[in-house]
Amino acid sequence: MLPIAGAAAHENPSMLEALIRAGANVNQPSDMFWEKGDFAITVASRKGLVDNVKVLLKAGADPNLVNSKGVSAIDAAAEGGHDELLMFLLDG
């Protein structure tokens, strides 16, 4: 699996775009130990990385997917206090 969830944690949308072009599945849960069961969009939302979230959504990421801890991208944005991102996700 391509490390899209790991890449989503860093402010580098062009890296996400490259991974997506290479065939990364934006809705695949991570199998990396520090993000086990997390989705790329949840990781980006937790960190408030709006540009990453936009790239992932454009590629078909589902902001309503719930990770292994029961947290969606919307929940992660809210928990992180990323109000602008939260409003963006809710306005869909």
ABEGO torsion letter per residue (X at the ends): XBBAAAAAABBBAAAAAAAAAAGBBAABBBABAAABGBBAAAAAAAAGBAAAAAAAAAAGBBAABBBAAGBBAAAAAAAAGBAAAAAAAAAX
